[in-house]
Amino acid sequence: MNQDESVELYLLDQKELSASYKPGDFVALPNTYTKFFRTFFPWQLVRFIWINIRMMVMIIKSHR
């Protein structure tokens, strides 16, 4: 682009802007591996315990 060329920008109104995207445009679809771990109870239990330990450590550190 040369320096003497001008660029014209225009703003879309809210109606045009929202009509340009569909609700499913930005949805990430989980793969088989992700679906498995979301429904695998032992993994969820391990995650629950780990998150609670991390929260307890944070709380203990904040009370010192």
C-alpha positions, 0 to 999 in steps of 0.5 A: 500500500502506498502512502498516498492511498487512503483507507476508508473505514466505516462502523457497522451498526449493532444490528448489522454486526450481530447479524454477521455472526452465527451463535455456533461460530466460536464454539469449540467442540470437545474431542473424544479424549476430553469427553471421556475425562469430563464423564469419568468419575474417578478423574473428577474425584481426583480433580475435586480433591486437588482443587480443594487442596490448592484452595486450602493452601491459599487460605492457609497462606493468607492467614499467616 
